[in-house]
């Protein structure tokens, strides 16, 4: 039986982040102050005071996200179809009431180094 060689294809390599569904992983850093979690002053069953983590996540609509324990890094899995790091950063700055250009957005190339 004859063999057929693959051409015009991505080469899969160790240590390389690959997406099969136009997904991108981005990290947000450089905030004026740490992102805040939701709180409930009266405990379970009472009204939630929404934190800045929720505000950013609701606006950017990531498929998955996580914030490190200190609130200084937020990692998101997003639709990579039209990701523009500059636009994301400017939008986060608006949400948080920061000066434009404060938030740093990186499109990640490895999952192994996230949130360190």
C-alpha positions as CSV (number, residue, x, y, z in Angstrom):
1,X,0.0,0.0,0.0
2,X,1.3,3.4,-0.9
3,X,1.9,6.0,1.8
4,X,1.0,9.7,1.6
5,X,3.0,12.4,3.2
6,X,1.3,15.3,5.0
7,X,2.0,18.7,3.5
8,X,0.8,22.2,4.4
9,X,0.1,21.2,7.9
10,X,1.1,22.4,11.4
11,X,3.9,20.4,12.9
12,X,3.1,19.3,16.4
13,X,6.0,19.6,18.8
14,X,6.6,19.1,22.5
15,X,6.3,22.3,24.6
16,X,4.1,24.0,22.0
17,X,0.5,25.3,22.7
18,X,-1.9,24.1,19.9
19,X,-5.5,25.0,19.3
20,X,-7.9,23.0,17.2
21,X,-10.9,25.4,17.6
22,X,-9.5,29.0,17.2
23,X,-9.0,29.3,20.9
24,X,-6.4,31.6,22.4
25,X,-5.1,31.8,26.0
26,X,-4.4,35.4,27.2
27,X,-3.1,36.7,30.5
28,X,-3.9,40.1,32.0
29,X,-1.4,41.7,34.3
30,X,-0.3,45.2,35.4
31,X,-3.5,46.4,37.1
32,X,-3.4,49.5,39.3
33,X,-4.6,47.3,42.2
34,X,-5.3,43.6,42.6
35,X,-8.5,42.2,41.1
36,X,-11.1,41.6,43.8
37,X,-13.3,38.6,44.5
38,X,-17.0,38.8,45.2
39,X,-18.0,39.1,48.8
40,X,-21.1,38.4,50.9
41,X,-21.2,40.7,54.0
42,X,-23.9,38.5,55.7
43,X,-22.5,35.2,54.6
44,X,-24.2,32.5,52.5
45,X,-27.7,33.4,51.3
46,X,-27.1,37.2,51.4
47,X,-26.6,39.7,48.6
48,X,-23.3,39.5,46.7
49,X,-21.1,42.5,46.3
50,X,-19.5,41.9,42.9
51,X,-15.7,42.2,42.7
52,X,-13.6,43.3,39.8
53,X,-12.9,39.7,38.7
54,X,-16.6,39.4,37.8
55,X,-16.7,42.7,36.0
56,X,-13.7,41.8,33.8
57,X,-15.0,38.3,33.1
58,X,-18.6,39.4,32.3
59,X,-17.3,42.0,29.8
60,X,-14.8,39.8,28.0
61,X,-16.9,36.6,28.0
62,X,-14.0,34.1,28.3
63,X,-14.8,30.4,28.0
64,X,-12.7,29.7,31.0
65,X,-10.8,32.0,33.3
66,X,-8.8,31.9,36.5
67,X,-7.2,34.5,38.7
68,X,-4.1,33.8,40.8
69,X,-4.4,34.0,44.6
70,X,-3.0,37.6,44.8
71,X,-5.4,38.9,42.1
72,X,-2.4,40.1,40.0
73,X,-2.8,37.7,37.1
74,X,-5.9,36.7,35.2
75,X,-5.7,33.9,32.6
76,X,-8.5,33.4,30.1
77,X,-9.3,31.0,27.3
78,X,-11.1,33.0,24.6
79,X,-12.4,32.8,21.1
80,X,-9.2,33.5,19.2
81,X,-10.9,34.4,16.0
82,X,-10.4,38.2,16.4
83,X,-8.2,38.5,19.5
84,X,-6.5,41.9,19.6
85,X,-4.3,42.2,22.8
86,X,-4.3,46.0,22.6
87,X,-8.1,46.3,22.4
88,X,-8.5,43.8,25.3
89,X,-6.1,45.8,27.4
90,X,-7.8,49.1,26.7
91,X,-11.3,47.6,27.5
92,X,-10.0,46.2,30.8
93,X,-8.6,49.6,31.7
94,X,-12.0,51.1,31.0
95,X,-13.8,48.5,33.2
96,X,-11.4,49.0,36.1
97,X,-11.3,52.8,35.7
98,X,-7.5,52.9,35.0
99,X,-5.4,55.0,32.7
100,X,-5.4,53.6,29.1
101,X,-2.4,51.3,28.6
102,X,-2.1,50.2,32.2
103,X,-3.2,46.5,31.7
104,X,-0.7,44.3,29.9
105,X,-2.2,41.5,27.7
106,X,-0.1,38.6,26.5
107,X,-1.3,35.9,24.1
108,X,0.3,32.9,25.6
109,X,2.2,30.2,23.8
110,X,2.4,27.8,26.8
111,X,0.0,26.6,29.4
112,X,2.8,25.3,31.6
113,X,4.0,28.7,32.7
114,X,0.6,30.4,33.5
115,X,-0.2,32.0,36.8
116,X,3.3,31.7,38.1
